[in-house]
Amino acid sequence: MEFKELPIKVNASGEERKVGFELEFAQVGVDESVQLIIDLYGGTCQKEHRFSQKVVNTRLGDFSVEIDLKLLTEKKYKYIFDKLNIDLEHIQVGGSTLEEKVEDALESMIQKVIPYEVGAPPIPYSQLHLLEPLRRALLEHHAQGTEAFFTNAFGTHINTELPASDPATILRYLRAFLLLYPWLVEKGQTDFARRHMTTFINPYPAEYIALVLPPSYQPDLPQLIEDYHHYNPDRNRPLDLYPLFAHLQEELVNSYTNLGSVKARNTFHYRLPNSRVSDPNWTLAQEWNLWVVIEELAAQPGQIAQLSQEYLRLKKDTLLGFEEKWVKRMNEWHS
């Protein structure tokens, strides 16, 4: 499957827009993932910690590889042992330290539910096919994805650079996503556990959708951010806008103490797709091409206005089966 073209190909500076991918999976550890990246793209390993490493100076840029849990990447478990005056680093157990033994045990316990994560560097969207060899290598090394086990609530995150950063552009993309969300869930076969058994990709609340879709909603950037935070006080949304907002209004976003660490970047953080790395029929292009549908609608403000009106009217007039009816409407639009 080919990676589709973006309808708006360049950013505000006239450069080709860049995209970064993040893949979550189990069974292929940090060291093995690092070696796969070096074998495919060159570069050298920078080991911050056994569970948090980078591969720098590859032909694509710098990759990150880690287990997605601060308990291990920031060694937060050591607090308990420090309180007991146990020096993990200097107590030998056979040929290893007690610290290594503790980390081995923790890794073994959590790897079924806490994924390893590879973060690819942002590259021009026309070069996204260069990431497919990494996806294939993970498959060949028996990485497990969303579909491998019912607790594997793993995702593929797509971080796409904006064509412009003004509030009107951001609002077009947000509205396009909200209108397409039920359709994206169906087309992408979003995993049941990710949707219903975890909070990672909670849908936007109906009250927020009702605020945003009417054409009369035309906020400036601070108001857009304030409204977003009021209705979405954490980062567990399928389209997370906090990295973008932190890039544009860092002081305002940093004043929200309930968000944790937010890495500022001029991208959308699209978190809806599954990570089906153990499925030989799955490709990154499948998920990218669904994102491009959002791009296509975002580039048509007239269509957004018409569909928003239809969405709100149908929502008001429907007691049961709204999503099914709306998916049918979006299939008509996309056909």
N, C-alpha and C positions, 0 to 999 in steps of 0.2 A: 504494500500500500504506500502511495506517495504522500508526502507532507504537503498539504494545501498551501497556496499562497495567501498572504494577508491582503485584505482589500486596501489597507493603508500601510504602505511598505516602509516608510521612513519615520523617524522621530522629528521633534521640533527643530533639530539641527540639520536635518536633511540626510542623516545617516541611517543605514538599514537598521531596523529595530532588532533588538537582541532578546533572546529567550534563555532562561535557565530551567533545568528540570531537576527535581528531587525524587528519588526512588526509595521506597521503604520495602524491606523484605526481611526474611529470616533465613537461618542456616548457613549463609556465607558470611563469615566474621569480618572484622575490620581489617586484619592483616591480609587475609585472602582477597578482599575487595580492593585493597590498595595495590596488590600485585597485579590483579586483573587490569586495573587502570594503567599502570606503568607498562604492562605488556602491550596494551592497545594504543596508547597515546604518548608514551615516553614520560619524562619527568622524574622527579625524585621525591622521596617520602620525607615529610616533616612530622615527627611524632611528638605532639603536645602531651599525649597520654595514650596508653594502649587502647583506650576506647574512643579517642578523638584524634584523628590524624588528617593530614593534608597531602595531596600529591601536587607539587608545584612545578611550574615551567613545563607543562605538557604542551603539545601542539595546539590544544584548544584553550588552555588557561589553567587555572588552579581548581582542583577538585577537593571537596571535603568528604571525609568518611567518618562516621561515628555511630555509636549506639544512642538512640534518642531518649536518654534518661540521665538527668543531672546527678542522680544518686551515684552513677559510675563516672560520667565524664568530669564531674567536679569533685569526686571523691567525698561526697557528703556522708557516706557511711562511716568515715573515720571519726566523726564527732563522737559517736557512741563509744568507740574504743579509746579515744583520748580521755573521755570522762572516767574510764576505768584504768587510766595510766598504762594502757597496753600499746607498746611501740610496734606497730605492724611492720614497719619497714625494716626493722633490724632483728626480728625474731625469725630464725631459720627453721623451716620445716622440710626436712630432706634437702633437695637441691633448690628449693624455692624459699621465698619469704612468706611469712604469714599473710602479708598484704596481697600477694599474688594468689594465694589459696582462697582468701576471702572473695576476691574479685572473680576468680574462676567459679566459685559456688554461686555468687550472685548472678553472673552471666548465664549460667546453666538454668537457674530458676526462672529468669525473666524473659529469656529469648523467645518464648512462645507468644508473649503478649506485647513485648516492647521491641520494635523493629530496629535493625540496622538501617542506616540511611546514607546514601551517596548523593551529594549535591554537586551537580555539574556546573561548570562556569557558564555565565551568559555568553552565548555565541549568536552571530547573525542568524535569523530564522531560516534563511536559505540553506544553512549548513546543518540543520537539525538531524538530517539523515546520518551524520557522523556519530550520533549517539546510539544508533541501532546496534553496532557491534558490542557495546557494553551491555545492552539489554540481552542480546543473544548469549554473551559470555556468562551472565548471571544464570540464565536458563540452563546452560550446559554444565554449570557447577552446582546445579540442584538448589538454587535459591528458591525459597517458598514465598508465594505471594498471597494476596487476599483470599484467593479461592482454595488454598491448600488446607486451611483449618478454620473452624468457625470463629475462633477468637482472633484471627489475623485481620484486624481492622486497619490494614495498611493502605496507604494512598500514594498516588503519583501527584506531585505538585508541579504546576506549570507557572513560571514567573515571567510574564510577558511585559516588556517595556512599553510604556504608553506612547502614543503618537503625539500627545500634547498633555499638559498637566493642569489646564484650566478647569474650573468647576463644571462647566458645561460638558466638556469631554468626559470627565469622570462620571457625571450623571448619566450620560448616554450609555456608557458601558454597564453601569449599575442597573439601569432600567432594562437593558437588553438581557442581562443575566437573569433578573427577576422574572421577566416574561418567558424566558426559555427554561427556567429551572425544572419544572415538571417533565418537560420533554427531554432534557439532558439526563435526568435520573433514569428515565425509561431507556433511552438510546444507549447510555453508558452502562446500563445494568448495575447501578450503584449497589454495592454489597449491603445486604440486610443488616449485618452486625454493625457496619459503619454508620448506617442511618438510624438504627433503633436501639442498639445495645451499648453505644458509646456516645459521647457528646462532641466528638471531634468536628462533625460537619452538621451541626444543628441548622435547620433552615431559618431564613430570616423570618421574624415574627410578622403576622398578618398586619399588625398596626403600623409597622414600618413600611411595608409594601404599600399600604393605603396612603401613607404620607408621601412617598417618593414618586409613585406613578402619575398622579395628576399633573398636567402641564403647568399648572399654576405654581408648582413647587420649583422655585428658581433660587436656591440659596447661594450666598457667597461661600468661599472655602471654609472659613471658621464655622459658619452655621452648618454647613454640610457635615463637617467633622463632629461638631457637638451633637447634632441629631443622630448621626451614626452611632456615637458612643452611648447616647441615651437609650437607644433601642437594642444595641448590640454591645453589652458591657464586657464581653470577653472576645477571644480570637477564634472561637469555635464556629466559624461560618464557612460554607463551601467556597465563598469568594471573600477572602480576608483583605480588607482595605487598610488595616493599620500600618503595614510597612510603607505603603504609599503615603499615607497621611503623616507618618513620622518623617518621611523625606521632605514633605512640603511644609509641615508645621511642627517641627520637632519639640519645641517648648510646650505646645498645647498637648500633644500626645503624651509627653513625659509627665504631665500633670495628672494623668489617669493612673492611679497607683495600683489598679487591679489587673493590669494587663501583663505584668511580668516584663521580660526583656523583649523589645521589639527592634528587629534589625531594619533600619531605614533603607529603603531602596525605591527607585522610581519604576515600580512594576506592580501589576496586579498579582495577587497570591491566590491562584486558583487551586483549590484543595479537594474538589469533588471526585476526581477519577480514582478508580481502584488501581492497585499495583498488582497486576496479574502476571508477575514475572515467571511463574511456573507453568503458564499456559503457552504452548508453542504456537498457538494461532494469534496471540496478542502482540501488538506492536505499539510503540510510542506514537506512531502516526495516527492510530485510531483515536487516541485521547486528544492529540493536537488538533485533529480535524474537527472534533466537536467544539473545541475552543474557538476555532475559526468561524463557526456558525455564530457565536456571540459577536465576534468582530464584524461579521457581515451585517448583522442587525444593527449594531452600534453605529455603523456607517450610514444608516438610513433613518434620519430623525423623523421623517414623515411617517414611516412605517411604525416606529416606536410610539408616536402619538396615537395612531389609529389603533394599534394593538393594545396599548394601555387602556384606552377607553373601552375596548371590547372586554378586556380582562376584568376591569372593575365592575362593569355591568353584569357580566356572567357570574362573578363572585357574589354580587348582591342578590342575584335572582336564583342562585342554586343552593339548595339545602344539602344534597348528597351528590357525589360523583363529579365535583368540580374539576379535579385534576385530570380525570379521564377525558372529560369534555374539552379541557384546555389543551391537552396533548394532541387531541384530534385536530384542533384549530391550528396548532403550531406545525403539525404535519402538513396541513394544507398550505400554510405559508412557506414552508421549506421545500415543498415539492416543485 
